[in-house]
Amino acid sequence: MLSAPLAKPLKTKYKISNIPVRSGDKVKVVRGQFKGQRGKVDIVKLAQLKICIEGLQQVKKDGSKAYFPIHPSNVLVEELNLDDKKRRMKLEGVKQ
């Protein structure tokens, strides 16, 4: 549902083309006004089907800043957060 494509080195390493995005994954924006920006996923909004990335904020009229939600299909995952044991085992192909 909230899957994003993987960068080429990760595609060859894990032999998959996309993966669900999680907080802590490092991504690069490939479409939209923040194209080319890199950052770490901070918030995953399941209800809106959007992600928020650290450092990508929009300035509001009153001068405050707010996260700019981005659809996961518009980013490229460059580094995975493998803190979760189940996610790591799934990527490595090890089953219990």
C-alpha positions in Angstrom: 0.0 0.0 0.0 2.7 2.5 0.9 5.4 0.9 -1.2 8.3 2.8 -2.8 10.8 1.7 -5.4 14.3 0.7 -4.3 17.6 2.2 -5.6 19.5 0.0 -8.0 22.1 -1.3 -5.4 19.3 -2.4 -3.1 17.4 -4.0 -6.0 20.4 -6.1 -6.9 21.1 -7.0 -3.2 17.6 -8.0 -2.2 16.2 -9.0 -5.6 13.0 -7.0 -5.1 11.9 -3.8 -6.9 9.8 -2.1 -4.2 9.2 -2.2 -0.4 6.7 -0.7 2.1 8.2 2.5 3.5 8.9 2.8 7.2 10.1 5.5 9.6 13.8 5.7 9.5 14.3 4.7 5.8 16.5 7.2 3.9 14.8 8.3 0.7 15.4 10.6 -2.3 12.5 12.5 -3.8 12.3 11.9 -7.6 9.1 13.9 -8.4 7.5 17.2 -7.3 8.7 20.5 -5.9 11.3 18.8 -3.7 12.8 16.8 -6.5 16.4 15.8 -5.8 16.1 16.3 -2.0 17.2 13.5 0.3 16.1 12.8 3.9 14.9 10.3 6.4 11.3 9.3 6.7 9.9 10.8 9.9 6.2 10.1 9.7 4.1 7.5 7.8 0.4 8.6 7.5 -1.5 5.5 6.7 -4.9 7.2 6.5 -3.7 9.8 3.9 -1.3 7.3 2.2 1.5 9.8 2.5 4.9 10.1 4.1 6.7 13.0 5.7 10.4 13.4 5.3 12.8 15.2 7.7 13.9 18.6 6.3 11.2 18.8 3.7 8.9 21.4 5.1 6.5 24.0 3.7 6.4 27.6 5.0 2.8 28.6 5.9 1.4 32.1 5.6 1.9 32.8 9.3 5.6 31.9 9.0 5.4 28.6 10.7 6.7 25.4 9.1 4.8 22.2 8.5 5.7 18.8 7.0 4.9 18.5 3.3 3.2 15.1 2.7 4.6 13.1 -0.2 3.2 10.0 -1.9 5.6 7.1 -1.5 5.6 6.4 -5.2 7.4 9.7 -5.7 10.4 8.7 -3.7 13.3 6.3 -4.1 14.5 4.3 -1.1 18.3 4.6 -0.8 18.8 3.0 2.6 16.6 0.7 4.6 15.9 0.9 8.4 16.6 -2.7 9.4 16.0 -2.3 13.2 12.9 -4.5 12.9 13.9 -8.1 13.1 11.0 -9.4 11.0 11.7 -6.9 8.2 15.4 -7.9 8.2 14.6 -11.6 8.1 12.0 -11.1 5.3 14.6 -9.3 3.2 17.2 -11.9 3.8 14.8 -14.7 2.9 15.1 -16.4 6.3 11.9 -18.0 7.6 11.2 -19.2 11.1 
